[in-house]
Structures are given as C-alpha cells and as structure tokens.
C-alpha cells in the first residue's frame, strides 16, 4: 500500500512540476520567456514539447538531460510543458508528445527533429544543424521569414506592401489609425498560411493602389508576438481580422484567393470612404482626369443659372450628391456643367442644346455613353444608374470617338445669375412727339 501511494504521489508531483527542474541543463521554456530566450536569440536551439503524463516523454527525459549537458555552451536545449502551456504547443503545431523542433538561423521556420531518441542521436543532429547554420553565415545567407526584414532587403519585393506588425508596433499603427486594416495572424509552420502568403501579398499591392493606401493588409507572426495572439484569442492559423477605428475587430471569413481578399477590401474602403467629389467642368483637365481615373463618369448638364437661380441649381446638385453617396461603392466620377458652357461636349453626348437638366454616363476607355431617359430626380437617376451597374441600358459611341475641345470657364460663384448690362441709349435728341404723330 505504501508503495502504491508513493507511486501516486510521484506521478502527481511530476504532473505539477514537469519533467525538468532548475538544476538540469535543460532550460524550461514558457509563453513568458519563449520569445526572448528562443526567437530573439542568436543561438541554435533544440526544444522538446512534452506532456508530464506521457510515457515516451518520461523515457526521453534522461537522454534529453544528458544531451543538454553535453551541448552546454554550444547549443541551447530547452523543454516546454505543452500540456500546461497548450497555446505555445498549438502555435508550433504540436499534435503528439514528445515533439522536438530545431530553431536555427531562421527562428520563424523551426524544423522537425525526426532522429533517434538517444542522447548520441540528439547531439549528432544538433551539431549537424549547427554546422549548417555556420556554413550559411559564412556564405552570407541568413534566415528570415518571407515577410521579414531580411528577405525584403534581399529582394522579396512581391511582399513589399504587406505591413509587418509586432506587439510593440500594433497599437500605434493599427488602433490609432483612421485607415482600415486587414490583419493576418500566421504561424511560419502552418501550411495554410504558406498557401495564403502569395495571395495576401498580391492582394496587398492591388488594394494599396486601388484604395490609395486607405485599406492596409498586414501580417503578425503569432508565434513571436504572443501578446497580440492572446489579446485577440487567436486559436488557429491563419486567422484574419478586420480593424476599423472605433469598432471591435471582426473576423474575415471570406475566400482566401487574392480576388476574394481584394473584393472585401474594396467593400471596406467604399463603406468608409466619403462620397466622391462633384466637380464642375471648368477645364479640359477636370474632365480628362476624372473620366480617365474612373470606370464611368457621370456628367450632368444643368440649366442656365438665369433659368433656375442659385436655389434651383443647388437642388439639382443636391440630387447628384445623394446619388454619388448612394453609388460610392462603384467609385465613379461625378461632373457637371452649365447648359451652353460646353456645347461641343453636349453635342458629342447627344444632348445638344435642349432638355435640361440632362445626364450622361460615359465610359472613357470605350468612348461610349448612355443617356438618362427618365426624370432628373432621385428616383429617375437611381433607376438609370441601377441599370448601368448591372450592365443594362442602351449605349452609343461618343460623337467623334473622343472628347471634344473643352473650354476653360470661370467656376460658378454660387450666386444667382445676372442679366448682361445693356448699353445706355441717349434718347435726348429723339422727338417722341413727332414719332408718335407719324405712327398715328
């Protein structure tokens, strides 16, 4: 009975305190010290992930201690109680015990140790890995994950637009930003993360260009930046979260192709973007810049100011602004001009001097346009634009196959129009009485 009790007590002691103690040459590793001791270290590390109740781990313990003593001062030997620290084991894909990993020049790409479980085999593998590390340094090669600084400096240009984030930089860059952030939490050993990497990198470049940097794609190595991984409850890889100022982060659960990622990023951009500017066509530059930069430019020709006054014109502009807001996800350009100010443009769009206000949607790449046939109202314009957005509606080529000459005009001053001042006529020499007699 005493023997049984003693055995139970021993087992409990091991389960609580692990298989190693501070008197061993094996360095105990935990989520608290792992990053500093292993990841940030210049040393080569052999790390065992174990569970105290695991029989294979218990049999390995004396051999692991013996190897640690032999390698002291040459290679670091550590152990993680992955039963107690499941998050750390999970980050390195530990599925069984014991799992041994070699952390070499590139700490973010640990190698699995597949050798024997004797101290001799472990020491041989350590020295072999050490030799490879030294040879790499001699030849000028060094580690560095593909999104890390080293690889970027050595030409990893395709990942140049993925922002690297760390425990130290995250809050300043992301939480204090007015931009939208899509952040991938990854682990270097994770196969799905490796598959995602080229898609994420390509999407980052496209999104940066299309949103002018207002939506950013970033990456966090959750195995290194454990504070962030813990804060956001990262349990699997890759996990993608969306951060917008003043809102709680949300999970991205869309597709993992670049087109899926880009589509979501552009949705986020348009949701947060202000409506496009409504510009008056006062020069050729305004027209060309707007129409060349957008898939469609919506051009309104408003009645002359003498026909509507400022209040009437503003009511038309207000309708256009509401529609620009409603369709801002389309990222179209919005322009207007006064009737007669750009008569050549009117003619090329089939407006031609009547029926104001008028509206045309122009595709400058194809030099085709569609005309608003309904009323110049929220309902009429909405129906017109809705048809266009789904690819319906009749189109015609722009007259002459190109935009005509645009005249430079003064921008509207926001005031009512004034009739032109007529020349004064001197009537002092006219005898009105004689004129009246003759007429009678």
C-alpha positions in Angstrom: 0.0 0.0 0.0 2.8 2.4 0.9 4.4 1.6 -2.5 1.3 2.4 -4.4 0.7 5.6 -2.5 4.3 6.6 -3.2 3.9 5.9 -6.9 0.7 8.0 -7.0 2.5 10.8 -5.1 5.4 10.8 -7.5 3.1 10.9 -10.5 1.2 13.9 -9.1 4.5 15.6 -8.4 5.7 15.1 -11.9 2.4 16.3 -13.4 2.5 19.5 -11.4 6.2 20.3 -11.8 7.0 18.8 -15.2 9.9 16.5 -16.0 12.7 19.0 -15.6 14.0 21.2 -12.8 16.2 24.3 -12.5 19.1 22.1 -11.5 19.2 20.5 -15.0 21.0 21.9 -18.0 17.6 21.8 -19.9 16.1 25.3 -19.9 12.5 25.4 -19.0 10.5 27.4 -21.6 7.1 29.1 -21.1 5.0 31.6 -23.1 6.5 34.3 -20.9 10.2 33.6 -21.8 10.0 31.7 -25.1 10.1 34.8 -27.4 13.1 36.3 -25.6 15.1 33.1 -25.0 14.5 31.3 -28.3 13.1 33.6 -31.0 15.2 36.7 -30.3 18.4 34.6 -29.6 21.3 34.1 -32.0 21.8 30.6 -30.6 20.7 27.4 -32.2 18.0 25.8 -30.0 16.6 22.2 -29.6 13.2 22.4 -28.0 11.2 19.4 -26.7 7.4 19.8 -26.3 6.3 17.3 -23.8 3.4 16.3 -21.5 4.4 15.1 -18.0 2.0 12.1 -18.2 3.4 10.9 -21.5 5.4 7.7 -21.1 7.6 8.4 -24.2 8.4 11.8 -22.7 9.4 10.2 -19.4 11.7 7.8 -21.2 13.3 10.6 -23.2 13.9 12.8 -20.1 17.3 11.3 -19.0 18.6 11.3 -22.6 17.4 14.9 -23.1 19.2 15.9 -19.9 22.4 14.1 -21.0 22.3 15.8 -24.4 21.8 19.2 -22.8 24.8 18.8 -20.5 27.0 17.7 -23.5 25.9 20.6 -25.6 26.1 23.2 -22.9 27.7 26.4 -24.2 27.4 25.1 -27.8 23.7 24.6 -28.5 20.8 25.6 -26.3 18.5 22.7 -25.2 15.0 23.6 -23.9 11.7 22.0 -22.9 8.1 23.1 -23.0 5.4 21.6 -20.8 2.9 21.7 -23.7 0.2 20.2 -21.5 0.4 23.1 -19.2 1.2 25.7 -22.0 -1.2 24.4 -24.7 -1.2 27.8 -26.5 2.6 27.6 -27.1 2.4 24.0 -28.3 -0.5 24.9 -30.5 1.5 27.7 -32.1 4.1 25.2 -33.3 1.6 22.6 -34.4 2.4 20.1 -31.7 -0.1 17.2 -32.0 1.7 14.5 -30.2 4.4 14.0 -27.5 7.3 14.3 -27.4 7.7 16.7 -30.4 11.2 18.0 -30.9 11.9 21.1 -33.0 15.2 22.7 -34.1 15.2 26.5 -34.1 18.1 27.5 -36.3 19.1 30.6 -38.3 15.5 31.3 -39.2 13.7 31.2 -35.9 10.4 31.6 -37.6 10.8 28.3 -39.6 11.5 25.7 -37.0 12.5 22.2 -38.4 11.0 19.0 -37.0 13.6 16.6 -35.5 13.0 13.1 -36.8 16.1 11.4 -35.4 16.6 8.8 -32.7 15.7 9.4 -29.0 19.1 8.7 -27.6 21.5 11.4 -26.4 24.0 10.4 -29.1 21.5 10.9 -31.9 20.3 14.2 -30.4 23.8 15.6 -30.1 24.7 14.5 -33.7 21.6 16.2 -35.0 22.4 19.4 -33.0 26.0 19.5 -34.3 24.8 18.9 -37.9 22.3 21.8 -37.6 25.0 24.0 -36.1 27.4 23.2 -38.9 24.7 24.2 -41.5 24.0 27.4 -39.6 27.7 28.4 -39.6 28.1 27.5 -43.3 25.1 29.7 -44.1 26.6 32.6 -42.2 29.9 32.1 -44.0 28.3 32.2 -47.4 26.3 35.3 -46.4 22.9 33.6 -46.2 20.8 34.0 -43.1 17.3 33.2 -42.0 14.3 35.4 -42.2 10.7 34.6 -42.9 9.4 35.7 -46.3 7.7 38.8 -44.9 10.6 39.6 -42.6 13.1 42.4 -42.9 15.9 40.2 -44.1 14.1 38.8 -47.0 12.7 42.1 -48.0 16.1 43.6 -48.1 17.3 40.8 -50.2 14.7 41.3 -52.8 11.4 39.9 -51.6 9.7 42.7 -53.5 6.4 40.9 -54.1 5.6 41.2 -50.4 6.6 44.8 -50.1 3.0 46.0 -49.4 2.2 43.7 -46.6 2.8 45.6 -43.4 4.7 43.7 -40.7 3.2 44.2 -37.2 4.5 43.3 -33.8 3.5 43.5 -30.2 5.3 46.9 -30.0 4.0 48.5 -33.2 0.4 47.2 -33.4 -1.5 49.7 -31.3 0.3 52.7 -32.8 -0.1 51.6 -36.4 -3.5 49.9 -36.3 -5.6 51.1 -33.4 -4.6 54.7 -33.7 -5.2 54.7 -37.5 -8.0 56.2 -39.5 -7.4 53.6 -42.1 -9.0 50.1 -42.3 -6.6 47.2 -41.6 -7.0 43.6 -42.6 -4.5 41.7 -40.4 -3.4 38.1 -40.9 -2.2 36.2 -37.8 0.0 33.4 -39.0 2.5 30.7 -37.9 5.5 30.0 -40.0 5.0 26.2 -39.8 1.4 26.4 -40.9 0.7 25.0 -44.4 -2.5 27.0 -45.0 -0.5 30.2 -44.1 2.1 29.4 -46.7 -0.6 28.8 -49.3 -2.2 32.2 -48.4 1.1 34.1 -48.4 1.3 34.8 -52.2 -2.4 35.6 -52.4 -2.1 38.0 -49.4 0.9 39.7 -50.9 -0.6 40.2 -54.3 -3.8 41.5 -52.8 -1.9 43.9 -50.6 -0.3 45.6 -53.7 -3.6 45.8 -55.6 -5.5 47.1 -52.6 -2.9 49.7 -51.8 -3.2 51.0 -55.3 -7.0 51.0 -55.6 -7.7 52.5 -52.2 -4.7 54.9 -52.2 -3.4 53.3 -49.0 -6.7 53.7 -47.1 -7.1 49.9 -46.6 -3.9 48.1 -45.5 -3.1 44.5 -45.4 -0.8 43.4 -42.6 0.7 40.2 -41.1 1.5 39.2 -37.5 3.7 36.2 -36.7 1.6 34.9 -33.8 4.4 32.6 -32.7 6.6 35.6 -32.0 4.0 38.2 -31.0 2.2 36.2 -28.3 0.7 39.2 -26.6 -1.3 40.1 -29.7 -2.3 36.5 -30.3 -3.5 36.2 -26.7 -5.3 39.6 -26.8 -7.3 38.6 -29.9 -7.9 35.0 -29.0 -6.0 33.5 -31.9 -6.6 29.7 -31.8 -5.9 28.7 -35.4 -3.9 29.8 -38.4 -4.2 31.7 -40.5 -6.8 34.0 -38.7 -7.7 37.2 -40.5 -9.2 40.1 -38.5 -10.6 43.4 -39.7 -9.8 46.5 -37.7 -11.7 49.8 -38.1 -11.3 52.8 -35.8 -13.8 52.9 -33.0 -15.1 49.4 -33.7 -14.4 46.0 -32.3 -12.4 43.8 -34.7 -14.3 41.3 -36.7 -13.2 38.0 -38.3 -12.8 37.8 -42.1 -14.4 34.6 -43.2 -14.3 35.1 -46.9 -12.4 33.3 -49.5 -8.6 33.0 -49.5 -7.8 34.0 -53.1 -6.5 37.4 -54.0 -9.7 38.3 -55.8 -11.8 37.4 -52.7 -9.5 39.5 -50.5 -9.4 42.4 -52.9 -13.2 42.4 -53.2 -13.7 42.6 -49.4 -11.0 45.3 -49.1 -12.7 47.4 -51.7 -16.1 46.9 -49.9 -14.5 48.1 -46.7 -12.9 51.0 -48.5 -16.2 52.2 -50.1 -18.1 51.7 -46.9 -15.7 54.1 -45.1 -14.9 56.4 -48.0 -16.6 59.8 -48.3 -18.7 60.3 -51.4 -16.8 61.3 -54.5 -16.4 65.0 -55.2 -18.9 66.6 -57.5 -16.8 68.8 -59.9 -17.7 71.5 -62.3 -16.2 71.1 -65.7 -14.2 74.3 -65.9 -11.3 73.0 -67.9 -10.2 70.0 -70.1 -8.0 68.8 -67.2 -11.0 68.4 -64.9 -12.9 66.3 -67.5 -10.0 64.1 -68.5 -8.6 63.5 -65.1 -12.0 62.4 -63.7 -13.1 60.3 -66.6 -9.7 58.6 -67.2 -9.5 57.7 -63.5 -12.9 56.0 -63.1 -14.8 53.3 -64.9 -17.7 55.7 -65.5 -18.0 59.4 -65.2 -21.5 60.8 -64.6 -21.9 64.1 -66.4 -24.9 66.4 -65.8 -25.7 69.4 -67.9 -27.8 71.8 -65.7 -30.0 74.6 -66.9 -28.5 78.1 -67.3 -28.3 80.0 -64.0 -30.8 82.6 -65.2 -33.4 79.8 -65.7 -33.0 78.3 -62.2 -31.3 80.8 -59.9 -28.9 79.6 -57.2 -31.6 77.7 -55.2 -32.8 75.7 -58.3 -29.2 74.8 -59.3 -28.4 73.8 -55.7 -31.4 71.5 -55.6 -30.1 69.7 -58.8 -26.6 69.5 -57.3 -28.1 68.0 -54.1 -29.8 65.2 -56.1 -26.4 64.4 -57.7 -24.6 64.4 -54.3 -27.2 62.0 -52.9 -26.7 59.7 -55.9 -22.9 59.9 -55.6 -23.2 58.8 -52.0 -25.6 56.0 -52.8 -23.3 54.7 -55.6 -20.0 55.5 -54.0 -19.0 51.8 -53.9 -18.9 51.9 -57.7 -16.2 54.6 -57.4 -17.5 56.6 -60.4 -16.5 60.2 -61.2 -19.2 62.9 -61.0 -19.1 66.1 -63.1 -21.5 68.9 -64.1 -21.6 71.9 -66.4 -24.0 74.6 -67.3 -26.1 74.5 -70.4 -24.2 76.1 -73.3 -20.8 76.3 -71.5 -19.6 73.2 -73.2 -21.8 73.0 -76.3 -19.3 70.7 -78.1 -19.4 68.2 -75.3 -23.2 68.3 -75.2 -23.4 67.6 -78.9 -21.0 64.6 -78.6 -23.2 63.2 -75.9 -26.4 63.6 -77.8 -27.7 66.3 -75.5 -27.3 69.1 -78.0 -28.9 72.3 -76.7 -32.2 71.1 -75.2 -33.9 69.1 -72.5 -32.1 70.4 -69.4 -31.2 69.1 -66.9 -29.6 66.2 -68.7 -27.3 63.4 -67.6 -24.9 61.1 -69.4 -22.8 58.2 -68.1 -19.5 58.0 -70.0 -17.0 55.1 -70.3 -13.9 57.0 -71.3 -12.0 53.8 -72.1 -14.5 52.6 -74.6 -15.7 56.1 -75.5 -19.3 55.1 -75.1 -22.1 56.7 -73.2 -25.7 56.2 -72.0 -28.3 58.9 -71.6 -30.7 59.4 -68.8 -34.2 58.9 -70.3 -36.2 59.4 -67.1 -36.7 62.3 -64.8 -33.7 64.2 -63.3 -34.8 63.1 -59.8 -33.5 60.7 -57.1 -35.9 58.0 -58.4 -35.2 58.6 -62.1 -31.4 58.8 -61.7 -31.4 55.8 -59.4 -33.2 53.6 -62.0 -30.8 54.8 -64.7 -27.7 54.1 -62.6 -29.0 50.8 -61.3 -29.5 49.6 -64.9 -26.0 50.7 -65.7 -24.5 48.9 -62.7 -25.8 45.6 -63.8 -24.7 46.1 -67.4 -28.1 47.0 -68.9 -29.2 50.1 -70.8 -28.5 51.2 -74.3 -25.2 52.9 -75.2 -23.9 54.9 -78.1 -20.4 55.9 -79.2 -19.2 59.4 -78.1 -19.5 61.7 -81.2 -16.2 61.9 -83.0 -14.8 58.9 -81.0 -13.1 61.2 -78.4 -14.0 64.1 -76.1 -14.3 67.3 -78.0 -12.4 70.5 -77.1 -13.3 71.7 -73.6 -13.5 75.4 -73.0 -12.0 76.9 -69.9 -14.7 78.8 -67.9 -14.9 80.5 -64.6 -16.4 78.3 -61.9 -19.9 79.1 -60.6 -19.7 81.6 -57.8 -22.7 80.1 -56.0 -24.8 83.2 -56.7 -27.9 83.9 -58.8 -27.2 84.9 -62.3 -27.4 88.5 -63.6 -28.7 89.7 -66.9 -26.0 91.3 -69.0 -25.9 95.1 -68.7 -27.2 96.7 -71.8 -25.5 99.8 -73.2 -27.3 103.1 -72.3 -29.1 104.8 -75.2 -29.2 108.6 -75.4 -32.7 109.5 -76.3 -32.3 113.3 -75.8 -32.3 114.0 -79.5 -35.3 112.0 -80.3 -38.6 113.9 -80.7 -41.1 111.5 -79.3 -44.0 113.7 -80.1 -43.1 113.7 -83.8 -42.5 110.0 -83.8 -45.9 109.4 -82.2 -47.6 111.7 -84.8 -46.1 109.8 -87.7 -47.2 106.5 -86.3 -50.7 107.7 -85.9 
